[in-house]
Amino acid sequence: MTKAVLTELATSLSTAAFLAALRRFIVRREKPSTICSDNGTNYECAANELHAIYKMLRSTSQMATVQDFLATEGCEWKFIPPHGTHFGVLWEAAVKSMKFHLRRTQGSQVATYEELCTLRAEI
């Protein structure tokens, strides 16, 4: 089994922005057969942005839209078990590394979308 952690930028926390980022991901990379993600329980103490993503993905109408898209693409979305933090160690470490390098290169500067795309690719 091959595992990879790849990042994609989204311009907002909307379903449309999420699906656009997922479509870019699929076009640039190979279409994944399975997408694994956190179940969101650890977002309770996280920043408001992370909580908004969780709420967006868990809302019935938004989840139906995402599931319809994934079904069309032939992808399965799996959530890790509640309190199963060890299941997400791979991508949590990758996200931590990405954030570290972004903070190191950007500092307190605000980057444009194009600059962030370039930095993400370089990192």
C-alpha positions as a printed Julia matrix, in Angstrom:
123×3 Matrix{Float64}:
   0.0    0.0     0.0
   1.29   3.45   -0.92
   0.61   6.45    1.28
   1.07  10.1     0.44
   0.17  13.38    2.04
  -0.51  16.11   -0.46
  -1.79  19.58    0.27
  -4.06  21.82   -1.77
  -5.05  25.42   -1.14
  -8.69  26.48   -0.85
  -9.82  30.08   -1.12
 -12.59  29.73    1.48
 -14.33  27.24    3.75
 -17.27  26.75    1.37
 -18.26  23.44   -0.19
 -17.59  24.88   -3.64
 -14.05  25.9    -2.66
 -13.43  22.5    -1.07
 -14.64  20.64   -4.16
 -12.57  22.92   -6.42
  -9.47  22.13   -4.34
 -10.29  18.42   -4.46
 -10.77  18.58   -8.24
  -7.37  20.32   -8.62
  -5.84  17.65   -6.42
  -7.31  14.88   -8.6
  -6.24  16.56  -11.85
  -2.65  17.18  -10.68
  -2.22  13.81   -9.02
  -3.67  10.4    -9.53
  -7.27   9.96   -8.4
  -7.16   8.36   -4.95
  -9.26   5.28   -4.31
  -9.62   6.26   -0.65
  -9.42   9.58    1.15
  -8.84   9.4     4.91
  -9.44  12.3     7.24
  -9.87  13.21   10.84
 -13.36  12.79   12.25
 -13.28  16.29   13.67
 -13.47  15.54   17.4
 -10.1   17.14   17.96
 -11.34  20.37   16.33
 -13.31  21.33   19.44
 -10.35  23.19   20.93
  -8.84  24.21   17.59
  -9.12  27.5    15.78
 -12.49  28.7    14.5
 -11.43  28.03   10.92
 -10.88  24.35   11.57
 -14.2   24.13   13.37
 -15.91  25.78   10.4
 -14.41  23.17    8.05
 -15.65  20.41   10.29
 -19.16  21.9    10.45
 -19.23  22.4     6.68
 -18.19  18.83    5.98
 -20.59  17.38    8.56
 -23.7   19.32    7.46
 -26.15  17.01    5.71
 -26.53  19.05    2.53
 -22.82  19.79    2.16
 -21.84  16.19    2.89
 -24.33  14.98    0.27
 -22.73  17.3    -2.3
 -19.24  16.06   -1.42
 -20.34  12.4    -1.36
 -22.04  12.78   -4.76
 -18.82  14.18   -6.21
 -16.7   11.42   -4.65
 -19.1    8.72   -5.87
 -18.85  10.13   -9.4
 -15.05  10.07   -9.14
 -15.01   6.58   -7.65
 -13.41   7.67   -4.37
 -14.27   6.52   -0.87
 -13.99   8.88    2.1
 -13.07   7.3     5.43
 -12.95   9.06    8.78
 -10.58   7.84   11.45
 -12.19   6.48   14.64
 -13.04   8.93   17.43
 -10.08   9.34   19.78
  -7.93   7.39   17.3
  -5.31  10.1    17.02
  -2.63   7.56   16.16
  -4.45   6.92   12.85
  -3.72  10.47   11.65
  -0.09  10.73   12.7
   1.19  10.66    9.1
  -0.79  13.63    7.84
  -0.61  15.56   11.13
   3.19  15.43   10.93
   3.11  16.55    7.3
   0.78  19.47    8.08
   2.99  20.47   11.03
   6.03  20.44    8.76
   4.22  22.48    6.09
   3.13  25.08    8.66
   6.65  25.29   10.08
   8.17  26.03    6.69
   5.41  28.5     5.76
   5.95  30.42    9.0
   9.7   30.31    8.51
   9.56  31.73    4.98
   6.64  34.13    5.43
   6.92  35.28    9.02
   4.14  37.78    9.61
   3.81  38.74    5.94
   0.47  38.16    4.25
   0.86  36.19    1.04
  -1.34  36.26   -2.05
  -2.96  33.1    -3.38
  -0.3   32.86   -6.11
   2.52  33.27   -3.59
   1.02  30.58   -1.36
   0.68  28.22   -4.32
   4.34  28.75   -5.17
   5.49  28.32   -1.57
   3.41  25.16   -1.16
   4.94  23.68   -4.29
   8.45  24.58   -3.15
   7.94  23.2     0.34
